[in-house]
Amino acid sequence: MLTSWTNHLENDDPARSDVSDLTRAGTLVAAWTQRWAAAGDAPLWHEGGRWWSAAEFEEATRRAAGRWHTAGLVPGDRVLWSTSSSVASLAAHVGALRAGLVVVPANTSYGDRELAHIVTDVEASAAVVERPDQEAWVRSVMPEGGVVVGPDLDLPDGDPGELDDVGPDDPALICFTSGTTGAPKGAVLRHRNLLASVEAVRRAWRWTADDRLIHALPIFHAHGLVVGAYGTMAAGGSAVLLSGFDPGSVLAAVKDHRASLFFGVPTMFHRMAKSGRASELADLRLCVSGSAPLPAALHEIISSSTGRAVLERYGMTETLMNTSTPYVGERRAGTVGFPLPGVDVALADSGEVLLRGPNVFDGYWRRPGADAEAFVDDPDGGGRWFATGDLGEINDGMLTIRGRAKELIISGGYNVYPAEVEDVLAAYPGIAEVAVTGTPSDEWGEIVTAWVVVDGAVPTAEELRTFCAGNLAPFKQPRLVRSVEALPRNALGKVVRARLSDEARDGLS
């Protein structure tokens, strides 16, 4: 049996007896504006050598909301948002939420094909992009009258209209994910989902206004956006925004700004350990790893170097944050702890992890078929469970993720769905058949591997990556190519990727 989620909370936390206290503010927007009104002079974001106060940022989001309103957008309209970390980008994002718009985050490395799928699927009315080539392409696939701007939101100022007039059930984000089945689709996250998950993490990790985060994660990903940025604003804390990850930059920021928190993916911690400077994280109150499993050996290296055990958490795009090792208590390597406040976790007979709670989304954007596959009814009438596709086991109250029932690849913390990559590679001259799997990697977690049956010379990984450019983001492109005479198939002729994955693992043992 899993340890109760109440063990994450302090003894006097009212959510221990009434879980609805997690969502008492109604929406994250309301929680943020309350924080800003109470402490407008408090530092919030550091960028470009200066601090932005909470009041300055609130004004920037108000101005952004006014520009969206003047541009003709109305509550419920979808806004593609594909940018790197900056105060301007976050202001455009939060301003959109305050105006009742639905933000659709997208990876900045996406190519034309990937962006076109998202823009057309959600019928976006506007887009915030920072690459000139992205801007031209997005404009070409947007409906007539669509708004395409950069992170600075170069639009006329105007009256923002009714601000913060959103309710818990209103959609806030549509985050595209390969999910557990099918091609990339949009998970609709409502304001109540965001609030419940951020509040659960804030309380479980003892996140307060005194905390300062070194933020080196991409903000288009749920880890950097919902946990890092949203969490900072909800706690009333502050964050140093870095444009990307580099061990030296992170460690310099930790020292210069007297930081207390760092959130990263296993790839970041691997590079930190490889730099030989991991011990410089010792001054932090908390290091958190997520988005992919943290190898036990790496957990030990970082924990022994800093004198503080890394805290691991388990999340998904569709459910945000699900479990965490405890802030107080044993952070056991190889496990992802026990449920965060309000979250129910169960194992199906097959070992698949099932989830339900206020953090769990209601369904995908206009994908009733995918919804039917993703949710299962509780036989005891206790509501629906979301079937994660992850296989787990419970030992001494802790959940361990053992693998995935489905074939999703997680590389560097990002999701890669094999079928999407295979569709692109199938057009490469000389490839008769192709299957894509993940191969274990100490640095990346998994690397995308193309198994090819060829007519002629076997292409190199570099050749395939060049071919994929413009159609697949770099993290989806193959880093390893293996030539086989035939792909393994079952009795119905379907390729059995699991056999290829097993072969890849055996080759490394």
Steps between C-alpha positions, in 0.01 A plus 500: 500500500624846411581745778213747548535836328430670833858414598620769258325772699591680817287412801313832500424501125118515464518285186583200720134484602338682209664448160283774349724751679750445218265675257357757741631791286287378208761555228873553480436844351316597817776356719767694309322835505438465873872444554597797284253733673631401842870536415543714191857603585622142533749384234351247256713446186867567437601555138751714316680614812197631686209389711136543406273560796163330537325832436701563181416156370132538589492821298676326209238222500221758518649681200531169312135418572404841362693435181333163452161661552574783257615246241150354505555183700218386727486253790542143382715588197814289469849654491800300382795587725846385390777695670805466719515633855461875545298740710334634185390154394363418844314831508340422163405155631355611832327794332329255269378293796375813677306589182334156497697369205622142469878469460646222284870452585725361226865402494718771344686239296187377322512510124237607249320167497466484879388860539249471217340199670455689827381830348240333279387248762413761763393760244731756657399865475844631597859390545803618695820378337858624506665344194448691172463175306235385747313828468478480121385140502244541777356804325455292185289235676304734728145598402451841343524770764720289728747688719867397491743689724828464685542466879494877546140502372541783252132595487313822582430568866139504611246439770541143629127467558385256768817364661527172690141406414578130473356213699645171622340304214620730223781361281838662560752295303495253213828311524586272212631159585532162342309381804471126544356424157486653155654807338562826690179644640406783731436434868254762626604622845248709689573773753402265784751235380782754502411640841464158664835377370697816575355526851575134571864546401533834679383355828676164470837661426458778761533765228476849649548865409858475629597248233695588188504260204770469236277449196687338209215287364312582178176679577307337216521169693276424799801452729638849438165672456259348751744388770772761457328822388148445631635362828726801553209741456267296721755486781576871476864406453750606236692341215811568295408437137780342297473466124618140512692249707873515556659370824719808537214745450277315745768482768593866456133596539467286812789687659425851372131494589508284813256258346323225691344288222602331176271287284645292218469192282740204535703621202578822688607314813715267286682801353533657843664181632724478193617859557647400835327794667184336631612568858436873437127423515541433872375845600158431347212398719358266237596340170212342307526263205215408271366445144689170472634234740815600690746206501573380853875539446458864395269560797778376726767715333301823533374421849842409635661802333253746650420330826131521410301225331343597169121520516333316209149549371284332238275694266335494161365763265145372552521496879777745590660393830402160644749372757811618680759368738453682831648829606524356850596135501682250282553599137565149382698472177317323220153597622270793430355503850133506585197701383505876527211658694163423344630241254378139497735238354417136431647212302292304250534123493749547216712728718401814308493814713152654531435856620212717607468826689449873450827518304384254232371644173153422364602404149679582177405780263230362270622141536211295642658182372825571682303587815325165489836322487666717765240470779364195678200484731541402862319165548389621844340814359772732628536697177738481207869419513753629250708211365854637473665232290776480763569175681566526872539308820460594863763414759495619861251774420693641203420486128765389253451545125626186327434586139224592260219281381489712188795591282563863586866608503621759751822667385648782705164535677301542176239258365562340161234284336659240267226508235555872437872450438438191288261692273777746415781243464290278273545759224881477511634358172617143540313423824261214433378467859568685823411468867596742777574417863696643792844378603607558863744788548664625820480858375167514317302224672426361155624587153283470194609196300401421141491133399514490122461248222677656203544458129861603465729684741401542864448871577687656787324666790632835376349441155162412650509803730572726203208342316269554799591867547196720456260213561608377842640683800864405574407298810279275282769433240693169511838499669564133432436287190487122500470297181297177508398253231138508614292661772346266760127460448218320677253259347293791367801658331538785749853608587588401857714790616546341843724232346720768349513684833603178677771443240632852554514448877668160460762660279592738782520237774 
